[in-house]
Structures are given as structure tokens and as C-alpha cells.
Amino acid sequence: MPGIEWLELAVRWIHVIAGIAWIGTSFYFIRLNAVLAPAEVPADGVEGEAWEVHGGGFYRVAKYRIAPSALPSELHWFKWEAYATWLSGASLLVLVYYLGADAFLLDRNIADIAPATGIAIGAGSVIAAWLVYEMLCRSPLIERPGLFAALGLALATATAWALSEWISGRASYMHVGAAVGTIMAANVFLVIIPAHHGLVAAVQAGREPDASRGKAAARRSLHNNYLTLPVVFVMISNHYPLTYNHPLGWLILGALSFLGGWIRHYYNLRHAGRHRPWMLVAAAAGFAGIAVLATFGTPAPAAAGADDAPVGLTDVREVIAVRCGVCHSAEPVHELFEAPPGGIAFDTDDEIVSRADRIYAVTIESRVMPLGNLTGMTEEERALVGRWARQAK
Ligand code: HEC
């Protein structure tokens, strides 16, 4: 479809910018809460204040207990960064994974389902995840943050596993990310902002503001804060088939999400004055452990084959033309692409031979290509291309 990639670029650009702004405010305000100290000159209703220096100026920020007794003439809200992130994210999900379902959502090596089924499974899982989260928030579990987090992580990991039985590894990851992003945006839209409206209305009407609403909003805001690092990992994961296309990709997602929350926890404790550097060391060791296990803890790719009979370019040229050339050509036949994806074309022998190592990486090691196995590459062809690439690289 002409122009669709330009549209995708525009939406992705907005998504990244809005996401940075949103996460920036989350980091900033959670930290501000942690560093508040009793005001030097106690003022009515002020819970604490912080001195800050940034961009060439000094700031003195005060936080009110519940709400001030009167409203200022201008009150600054923080909501559009969240809404814009979600709206652009949802649009991207549709543009990339639903309009391009054949290539990005489905994987014929996993399940032979229709695009509409895949879309229903993906979108359904996002809505279901949000409903389950809301239920948990209304259960007594909400008073047990550690248990809540553990259960949430277990559910997210299980969702990644279930999705990976139906849709591509990449799409499974992205739908878990979309579910988390939806939970976060819904927290802003349905809990946090309405609570702020309630507080404002109470002050305007001269009523005593309801402290419990502010407390509920603060809790959701803290949930969002812990979800930032896992969700950012998912958003960059599509560059790393070694995670999402790993046979245990769902477990890797769970483990890295845990690390993300753990690192956030380190910073939240640190800002509250409890510095525990061992937590960062443990996170680094955990990351290295995951990387080592994922790399060496799994059997060598079967298709690589022990067979060393020489395979020449003439033996694989046709396979690559048929299974890869639909997309990877100066003028791709596949309707999704106007230019060769990743700038990679296999029209000439030179183009094929010079990329032998990448061909090996994507067809044998991560098996991400052919994308979604849209062109129906057989295991024999994969083994053949694998042997050629191993000998040629
Ligand atoms: C349905 C279209 C499609 C088919 C068929 C396809 N590819 Fe790709 N390929 C893509 C897309 C899209 C990307 C860019 C991936 C991204 O955006 O992450 C890509 C990226 C690549 C890359 C660069 C990524 C990297 O890690 O180096 C290589 C190499 C590659 N493909 C090789 C192949 C080979 C070999 C085949 C055939 C066995 C193949 N592709 C079949 C769509 C396709």
C-alpha cells in the first residue's frame, strides 16, 4: 500500500516522543514524592517540599497534603502524554500487526490460523489482561504489593506463553507490551485523572476533599512507574529475534520484565534515601545470566545439520529467490513493501553471498525469516540454505 510506511513512520515517531514524555513525568514525580522534606517555612496544608536545580535555574516545589484550600488560577495537568502514547501505540499495532497480519502477526511455523483469528486472539488478550488487572486492583491483594507484583508478572509471562502458541514470537511480545501499555493508560484515564477532577471539584465547592481517591490514584501511578522499564523492553525487543524467537522467548520476557521492575525498585528506594548498590549488581548479574542461559542453555539449531557435504550457490539460489525474493528484492512483489525490507535485496549473487552470515542468523539461529514463514519455506530448504550459509560465511 503506497504511503503506508510513511504513515507508520509518523505514528511511530509520535509514539516514541509521547512515550518519552510520559515516562519522564512518571520518573520525575515518583522521585519528587520520595525526596520531599518538611518545608523550611511550614505553610498551611503543605506536606513537604524539594529544592531542585535544572537548566540554569533553582526550583522550590511544594506538595500539598490532599489538596490546597484554594485553587491557583492555572493548574497544569499531565495526561496527554499518556493518551498520545496509547493512541499512537494502538494505531501502530493496527498498522504493523493487523494490516500486515500475514507477515508480522502470524507465523505458519507456529499455527495455521486466519488473520482475523490472530487479530481476535491478540486484541482479545489485551482487553482480557486489562480486565484481570482491574479485578486484582479491586481484590484484597491490592494491599499486598509484593504478592500483587509477583502474580502480575506470572500472569504476563503466562500470557506471553499462551500467545506464542498461536501468533508469532514478535507479535506475542508486542501484545504483552500493548496489554501493559493499555493497563497504564487506563490507570491514567479511568482512575488518576478522574481522581484529580474529584479533588479539584471538592476544593472549588469548598468541600473536604476525599483523601482516599488521591490515595488510589497514587497507587495506580506507582504501578505505572514499575511497569515503565518492562514496557520499554518490549518496545525495543522487535530488534532482537534472539529474545522473541527463542524457544523459551516467553520465559525471557518474564525474566527481563522482572529485572525491569527490580531496577525501578532500586531507584525508588534510592530516591527515598535507601541506597542498595548490590541491587544493581544483582540486576547486571541477572541480565548476564539470562543472556548466557539463552545462548548456551538451548540445543544447537537442528536445521544447521552435521552434514558437511558442500552446498554451492547454485543449489540455494532458487530457494532464496522463491522463499525470500518476494520481499527482498529491489522491487518487492509483496504488497506490504515498497522497498526491500531492511534495505536487503537478494536479486544478484553478490547480494546473496555478501550476506551469508545474516542469512544463517535469520533462517537458522533465530528462524525469523522468511517473516511469518509467509512463503512456506520447508525444513529441508532451511537446512540446505543453512548448510550453504555456514560454509559460505
Ligand atoms: C514477507 C516478507 C519477507 C520474507 C518472505 C523474507 N523477509 Fe527478511 N525481512 C523482512 C522484513 C520486514 C525485515 C525487516 C525486519 C524488521 O523490521 O525487524 C527483514 C529483514 C531481514 C534481514 C535483516 C535482519 C537481520 O537481522 O540481519 C535479513 C538478513 C533477512 N530479512 C533475510 C531473509 C531471508 C534469508 C529470507 C528467506 C529465507 C527472508 N528474509 C524472507 C521481510 C521478509
Residues whose N, C-alpha, C, O or C-beta is under 5 A from the ligand:
A	BS01	HEC	A103 N238 R323 C324 C327 P341 G342 I344 R358 I359 V362 T363 M369 P370 L371 L374 T375
